[in-house]
Amino acid sequence: MTTRRIAVVAAGLSNPSSTRMLADRLAAETMKALAERDIQATVDVIELRDYAHDITNNMLTGFAPQALETAINTVVSADALIAVTPIFSTSYSGLFKSFIDVLDPDALTGKPVLIGANAGTARHSLAIDYAIRPLFAYLHAEAVSTGVFAASSDWGDSGDDVAPLAKRVEKGARELADAIARKEATSVVDPYDPATYLGEGRSFGHMLGGLAGE
């Protein structure tokens, strides 16, 4: 059985952050949903605040420092993505968008994505559909229909506040698990394998006129 890999991107700025809390709940519920489907999976969490300077340097120079390159490869090679951002000024955070901007435009094509967002008030909940979802649609990612928004009140002690968030998390996670189950596992690509950039079964000899086959 091939183990599926899930990348979790959390764009919270504080430590601890409600963005990371939401990301962890989405990841845990997705793992639970996959286990119910007898699908093994691993989770890699990337906190963008740890790469803020590297992302800026990448945007200025066009080159990703090693740590950021590793994080990018983790996202690109994953079978699915959970992306969670705080909402600033009615949209995703600048750090979140900057990370998306340093990815190759085709890197997320066809990748199942579960979108999460959080803000101080539920008035910002529509940002998932009018700001974040169109971003992933532009990148040809396959965002599941349920986006999970959490307001400050969702983290309160009242059962009336917590229950709706738990239900939204469960629904989004199950949709992501279903999307993962429908797709074949992503193979880990060796960037130094000639097949990666020349094509399967080809070598430098083929480029030199087929000498390798003579």
Buried (B, 14 or more C-beta within 10 A) or exposed (E): EEEBBBBBBBBBBEEEBBBBBBBBBBBEBBBEBBEEEEBEBEBBBBBBBEBBEBBEBBEEEEEBBEEBBEBBBBBBBBBBBBBBBBBBEEBBBBBBBBBBEBBEEEBBEEBBBBBBBBBEEEEBBEBBEEBBBEBBEEBEBBBBEBBBBBBEBBBEEEEEBBEEBEEBBBBBBBBBBBBBBEBEBBEEEEEEEBEEEEEEEEBEEBEEEEEEEE
